[in-house]
């Protein structure tokens, strides 16, 4: 199993770098070309959510990403240090019908997680008062060999 770790400060410009690194590693681990856009979008969404949370709660703390291949899966874990107490509040508010598109910004994390769940093959979210960890994975070729 190979693992790459990346940490970056809470700046939106670093999200692009995280997406590029994740896509390059996914390609090398044998994730199908047709799935690479989903990897790019899901990682971008998770990192954007983390950047926004850090900018609000702990701008000096780095965001951490782990990318690994294990047992035929490409796995990305995005970890932030922002408190996740508002997650239940976000879940409740996601049930509100908002035809005018005027939902509060606090919903962005809930919508982001919903988008990630639609893009990744498997998603697990671990909120805690000390931060949130989002683990997403996709099928990959064994030993990083391209699929035929």
C-alpha positions in Angstrom: 0.0 0.0 0.0 1.3 3.4 -1.0 0.2 6.5 0.9 0.7 10.2 0.0 0.0 12.9 2.6 -0.5 16.5 1.8 -1.2 19.4 4.1 -2.2 22.9 3.1 -3.3 26.2 4.6 -6.9 27.3 4.4 -6.6 29.2 1.1 -9.1 28.5 -1.7 -6.2 28.5 -4.2 -4.8 25.3 -2.6 -8.0 23.4 -3.4 -6.9 23.3 -7.1 -3.6 21.8 -6.1 -5.3 19.1 -4.0 -7.6 18.2 -7.0 -4.6 17.9 -9.4 -2.6 15.7 -7.0 -5.6 13.5 -6.3 -6.4 13.1 -10.0 -2.8 12.2 -10.8 -2.5 9.6 -8.1 -5.9 8.2 -9.0 -4.7 7.7 -12.5 -1.5 6.0 -11.4 -3.5 3.7 -9.1 -5.6 2.5 -12.0 -8.8 4.3 -11.5 -10.8 4.3 -14.8 -10.4 7.4 -16.9 -14.2 7.8 -16.9 -14.2 8.2 -13.1 -11.4 10.7 -12.8 -13.7 13.7 -13.1 -15.7 12.3 -10.2 -12.5 12.0 -8.1 -11.5 15.6 -9.0 -14.9 17.0 -8.1 -15.3 15.0 -4.9 -11.9 15.9 -3.6 -12.4 19.6 -4.6 -15.8 19.6 -2.7 -14.3 18.1 0.4 -11.3 20.4 0.4 -13.5 23.5 -0.3 -15.7 22.6 2.7 -12.6 22.2 4.9 -11.1 25.5 3.7 -14.4 27.3 4.5 -14.6 25.7 7.9 -11.0 26.5 8.7 -11.4 30.1 7.6 -14.3 30.5 10.0 -13.0 28.6 13.0 -9.2 28.0 12.8 -7.5 29.8 9.9 -4.0 29.0 11.2 -4.5 25.2 11.2 -3.5 23.1 8.2 -5.9 20.8 6.3 -4.7 17.3 5.8 -5.3 14.9 2.9 -4.2 11.3 2.7 -4.3 9.5 -0.6 -3.7 5.7 -0.7 -4.3 2.6 -2.7 -5.2 -0.6 -0.8 -6.9 -3.8 -1.8 -8.0 -2.5 -5.2 -9.4 0.8 -3.9 -8.2 4.4 -4.3 -8.9 6.2 -1.1 -8.8 9.9 -0.2 -9.3 11.2 3.4 -9.7 14.9 4.0 -9.3 16.0 7.6 -10.0 19.4 9.0 -9.6 20.8 12.5 -12.8 22.9 12.6 -15.5 22.0 15.2 -18.3 20.0 13.7 -21.1 20.8 16.2 -23.2 22.4 13.5 -23.6 19.1 11.5 -26.9 18.1 13.1 -28.2 21.7 12.5 -27.2 21.4 8.9 -28.9 18.1 8.5 -32.1 19.5 9.8 -32.0 22.5 7.6 -31.4 20.4 4.5 -35.0 19.2 4.8 -36.3 22.7 4.2 -37.8 23.5 0.8 -36.3 26.7 -0.5 -37.7 27.6 -3.9 -36.0 31.1 -3.9 -32.5 29.7 -3.3 -32.0 31.7 -0.2 -30.7 29.0 2.2 -28.1 30.2 4.7 -24.4 29.6 4.1 -24.3 27.2 7.0 -25.9 24.6 4.6 -22.9 24.6 2.3 -21.2 21.8 4.3 -24.3 19.6 4.2 -24.7 20.2 0.5 -21.0 19.5 -0.1 -21.3 16.2 1.7 -24.3 15.3 -0.4 -22.4 16.1 -3.6 -19.4 14.0 -2.4 -21.7 11.1 -1.7 -23.1 11.3 -5.2 -19.6 11.3 -6.7 -17.6 8.8 -4.7 -18.2 5.0 -4.7 -18.0 4.9 -0.9 -18.1 7.8 1.5 -17.8 7.9 5.3 -18.0 11.1 7.3 -16.6 11.3 10.9 -17.6 14.6 12.6 -16.3 15.5 16.0 -15.9 18.5 18.2 -12.2 18.6 17.1 -12.8 18.4 13.4 -14.3 16.4 10.5 -12.8 13.5 8.5 -14.3 12.6 5.1 -13.1 9.4 3.6 -14.0 8.6 0.0 -13.0 5.8 -2.2 -13.2 4.4 -5.8 -12.3 1.1 -7.4 -8.8 0.9 -8.7 -6.8 -1.7 -10.6 -4.7 -4.1 -8.4 -1.1 -3.0 -8.2 -1.9 0.3 -10.0 -2.1 -1.4 -13.4 -4.6 0.1 -15.8 -7.8 -1.7 -16.3 -8.4 -3.4 -19.6 
